[in-house]
Amino acid sequence: MTRRDLLINLPALAAGGAYTAAAAPPRKARLRSALCAYSFRQALQSKSMSYHDLVTLAVDTGIDGLDLTVYWFPGTGDDFLLPLKRLAYRSGVEIYSISVRTEMTRQAPEAQAKEAATIKQWVDVAERLGAGHIRVFGGRVPKEATEQQAAGWAAEVLKRAAEHAGAKGIILGLENHGGVTEKATTIIQIVQQVNSPWVGINLDTGNFRQEPLRQIEMCLPHAVNMQFKSEISGEDGKRQPSDWERIIKMAAAAGYQGYLALEYEAKEDPGTAVPRLLGELHRLAQKYSG
């Protein structure tokens, strides 16, 4: 069939249901390797490493993307953001995400409004960098509150922030990071309560303390980003080496499409550990991509 024939027959094909969701093929995994800037938190804090250096490291290790923790940004003006964006583009590296501090479990309406406003400010920063995702945190469950109350407050903040994020085309990924997001059931509840196509789960595969594999599997349908630590909690609650291949195979079977980002927190010097681990993560991303 020629291109002309295809264009002529498109209306008929559409009418026949050829382009309906029911006729779509099964979702294939599409996996890309990445690094969280937090892996070099000490070097970034001491300024012995710059964010520009992270772009160079991404090139040297052959990974695809960067998640830039913003805690050590020297500023949020164009004098910092735009040269970094240009360097990443010229290097063939995607700054696909930034990570920001948030504490959404606040009861007072004015505190919730302030938290949502902070996220909106970072949405504007992400937009200028060209990042399509922001990693956010739910927060602690206050002593005077129940988990369900805290989950409701977090959902309310996310709803407000998601309106602005969606208008800018940026996804908010709520991380399973203890507190109100310690359990898969609760973080899924929050995301479903927000009910926005611009909110999902930033699935950190090393953060669940109990039954991690079962909880990871529960979150996979809602995952908009995935992170990998070198260690994971075992069924006995003790830390042990993470079986990345098993988890990535699960993600591929679920049709996950997106980044697999290393967040290194172990004792070995990140200067030697991170390049080695990125090589393994990149290999597995390629192996299990559809």
C-alpha positions as a printed Julia matrix, in Angstrom:
290×3 Matrix{Float64}:
   0.0     0.0    0.0
   1.37    3.4   -0.96
   1.28    6.45   1.31
  -1.5     7.9   -0.91
  -3.56    4.7   -0.56
  -3.1     4.74   3.2
  -4.33    8.33   3.49
  -7.36    7.58   1.32
  -8.29    4.53   3.39
  -7.7     5.98   6.86
 -11.35    7.02   7.4
 -12.59    3.57   6.51
 -10.02    1.89   8.71
 -10.97    4.1   11.64
 -14.66    3.41  11.11
 -13.92   -0.3   11.13
 -12.33   -0.03  14.55
  -8.74   -0.56  13.42
  -7.6     2.28  15.66
  -9.69    1.55  18.74
  -8.06    0.81  22.08
  -9.45   -2.73  22.03
  -7.55   -3.48  18.83
  -4.25   -2.07  20.11
  -1.43   -4.59  20.52
  -0.2    -5.45  24.03
   1.97   -2.74  25.54
   5.66   -3.55  25.08
   8.3    -2.57  27.6
  10.49    0.35  26.6
  13.24    0.85  29.14
  15.89    3.57  29.42
  18.77    3.86  31.91
  19.3     6.91  34.11
  21.08    8.29  37.15
  19.67   10.21  40.12
  21.89   13.13  41.06
  21.31   12.19  44.72
  23.81    9.38  44.19
  26.53   12.07  44.36
  24.93   14.11  47.15
  28.13   14.65  49.13
  30.13   15.77  46.11
  27.36   18.09  44.93
  26.94   19.57  48.38
  30.69   20.2   48.74
  30.82   21.53  45.15
  33.57   19.06  44.24
  31.15   17.95  41.51
  28.81   20.08  39.42
  25.59   19.29  37.61
  27.51   19.75  34.38
  29.79   16.93  35.54
  26.76   14.66  35.78
  26.05   15.21  32.09
  29.63   14.22  31.29
  29.28   11.12  33.48
  26.1    10.15  31.64
  27.97   10.33  28.34
  30.93    8.36  29.68
  28.74    5.57  31.07
  26.39    5.42  28.08
  23.15    6.0   29.99
  20.18    7.86  28.58
  18.9    10.28  31.21
  19.36   12.23  34.43
  17.09   12.89  37.39
  18.47   16.08  38.94
  17.92   16.46  42.68
  17.53   20.23  43.05
  18.83   20.55  46.62
  22.23   21.81  45.49
  21.22   23.97  42.53
  23.25   27.2   42.74
  20.09   29.01  41.64
  17.02   28.67  39.44
  17.73   31.5   37.05
  18.3    31.1   33.34
  22.01   31.76  33.85
  22.24   28.29  35.43
  19.35   26.36  33.85
  19.81   27.19  30.18
  23.55   26.4   29.83
  22.87   23.08  31.6
  19.97   22.37  29.27
  22.11   23.21  26.24
  24.98   20.99  27.4
  22.62   18.05  27.96
  21.05   18.46  24.53
  24.41   18.76  22.77
  25.56   15.66  24.67
  22.53   13.56  23.74
  21.49   13.23  27.39
  17.92   13.86  28.54
  17.29   15.75  31.75
  14.0    13.96  32.09
  13.26   14.61  35.77
  14.0    16.81  38.76
  13.53   15.87  42.43
  12.23   18.34  45.01
  11.48   18.39  48.75
   7.79   18.26  49.62
   5.76   17.61  52.77
   2.14   17.27  51.69
   0.68   15.84  54.89
  -0.32   19.2   56.35
  -3.77   19.72  57.81
  -4.07   23.52  57.68
  -5.51   24.77  54.37
  -2.98   27.59  54.21
  -0.12   25.11  54.67
  -1.53   22.92  51.9
  -1.8    25.93  49.62
   1.82   26.89  50.35
   3.02   23.36  49.59
   1.12   23.28  46.3
   2.55   26.7   45.38
   6.08   25.42  45.99
   5.51   22.47  43.68
   4.13   24.83  41.03
   7.33   26.89  41.21
   9.39   23.78  40.59
   7.1    22.84  37.7
   8.18   26.1   36.06
  11.84   25.22  36.66
  11.32   21.76  35.16
   9.69   23.32  32.14
  12.7    25.57  31.52
  15.05   22.6   31.83
  12.92   20.5   29.49
  12.17   17.86  32.16
   8.86   16.03  31.82
   8.73   14.6   35.34
   9.12   15.79  38.94
   9.75   13.45  41.84
   7.78   14.49  44.92
   7.29   13.13  48.43
   4.15   12.62  50.5
   5.57   13.32  53.93
   5.25   12.0   57.47
   2.02   11.03  59.17
   1.6    13.66  61.93
   1.33   12.25  65.46
  -2.14   13.72  65.91
  -3.45   12.29  62.61
  -4.36    8.92  61.15
  -2.79    7.53  58.02
  -6.05    8.03  56.15
  -6.26   11.68  57.16
  -2.68   12.28  56.06
  -3.36   10.52  52.76
  -6.34   12.81  52.15
  -4.26   15.92  52.8
  -1.52   14.7   50.46
  -4.1    14.03  47.75
  -5.5    17.53  48.13
  -2.06   19.11  47.66
  -1.35   16.9   44.65
  -4.68   17.84  43.05
  -3.84   21.54  43.24
  -0.3    21.04  41.95
  -1.43   18.69  39.17
  -3.57   21.37  37.57
  -0.52   23.55  36.98
   1.73   20.61  36.11
  -0.75   19.34  33.54
  -1.0    22.78  31.97
   2.77   22.65  31.47
   2.81   19.01  30.31
   4.77   17.76  33.32
   4.06   14.59  35.33
   4.29   14.46  39.13
   5.63   11.17  40.45
   4.76   10.49  44.1
   7.53    8.38  45.6
   7.07    5.49  48.02
   9.34    7.01  50.65
   8.08    6.0   54.07
   5.59    8.05  56.05
   2.22    8.25  54.35
   3.63    6.44  51.29
   5.18    3.53  53.18
   2.59    1.05  51.91
   1.65    0.35  48.3
  -2.05    0.35  49.13
  -1.92    3.89  50.52
   0.19    5.43  47.77
  -2.09    3.86  45.15
  -5.09    5.24  47.04
  -3.6     8.76  46.96
  -2.87    8.6   43.23
  -6.35    7.26  42.47
  -7.95    9.94  44.63
  -6.11   12.66  42.71
  -7.36   11.04  39.5
  -5.15   13.02  37.13
  -3.26   11.79  34.05
  -0.41   14.01  35.3
   0.09   12.14  38.59
   1.55    8.68  39.09
   3.98    6.74  41.27
   7.72    7.3   41.32
   8.44    3.67  42.16
  11.6     3.31  44.25
  12.23   -0.42  44.26
  14.53   -0.17  47.29
  12.21    1.65  49.66
   9.54   -0.84  50.67
  10.38   -2.39  54.05
   7.92   -5.3   53.99
   7.18   -7.71  51.13
   8.95   -5.46  48.61
   8.37   -7.57  45.51
   4.63   -7.86  46.13
   4.34   -4.13  46.75
   6.44   -3.26  43.69
   4.16   -5.43  41.56
   1.1    -3.63  42.95
   2.54   -0.22  42.04
   3.79   -1.07  38.55
   0.5    -0.21  36.73
   0.75    3.31  38.2
   4.52    3.81  37.78
   5.7     6.85  35.82
   9.34    6.41  36.82
  11.38    3.67  38.48
  14.41    3.88  40.75
  16.89    1.2   41.72
  19.09    0.94  44.79
  21.86   -1.6   45.19
  20.08   -3.02  48.25
  16.52   -4.02  49.07
  14.71   -5.29  52.15
  14.46   -9.07  52.34
  11.43  -10.95  53.56
  13.03  -10.89  57.03
  13.27   -7.08  56.88
  17.09   -7.06  56.62
  18.87   -5.31  53.77
  20.31   -7.51  51.04
  21.55   -7.09  47.45
  18.69   -6.2   45.15
  17.82   -8.64  42.36
  17.56   -6.04  39.61
  17.0    -8.56  36.85
  13.99  -10.08  38.6
  12.43   -6.66  39.2
  13.11   -5.38  35.69
  11.67   -8.58  34.27
   8.52   -7.87  36.32
   8.42   -4.32  34.95
   8.8    -5.54  31.39
   6.03   -8.11  31.85
   3.77   -5.3   33.11
   4.52   -3.28  29.98
   6.33   -0.51  31.85
   7.71    2.19  29.57
  10.15    4.72  30.94
  13.33    5.21  32.89
  15.19    2.94  35.3
  17.23    5.32  37.45
  20.05    4.37  39.8
  19.89    6.04  43.2
  23.08    4.97  44.94
  23.15    5.05  48.76
  25.54    2.25  49.75
  28.92    2.59  51.5
  31.3     2.09  48.58
  32.7     5.26  47.02
  30.16    6.38  44.39
  33.04    7.31  42.11
  33.76    3.6   41.6
  30.4     2.01  42.41
  28.11    4.21  40.3
  29.78    3.64  36.89
  29.8    -0.12  37.48
  26.17   -0.21  38.56
  25.08    2.04  35.71
  26.68   -0.38  33.28
  24.6    -3.23  34.71
  21.4    -1.17  34.75
  21.91   -0.07  31.14
  22.54   -3.69  30.09
  19.32   -4.86  31.69
  17.31   -1.96  30.25
  18.43   -2.98  26.77
  17.87   -6.69  27.44
  14.25   -6.32  28.53
  13.07   -3.56  26.2
  10.43   -4.8   23.79
